[in-house]
């Protein structure tokens, strides 16, 4: 998957989740997360963390924390 498609999927997820914890799980879950399924090896994920796309995705997560609240949004409502 190209990074641009990954970012678009991350944006869609950020717009649809009820809590930041749901977004975090959708992105980073070790088995089903968008990033972990896209970048399957430790080396691939490490390289991805140094990209602008990763920084954008982290900002999406921060924006979602701002929207849902750090404490109030800490409990996932949906776990896939």
Secondary structure as UniProt FT lines:
FT   HELIX           3..16
FT   HELIX           20..28
FT   TURN            30..32
FT   HELIX           34..38
FT   HELIX           42..48
FT   TURN            49..50
FT   HELIX           52..68
FT   TURN            70..71
FT   HELIX           72..74
//
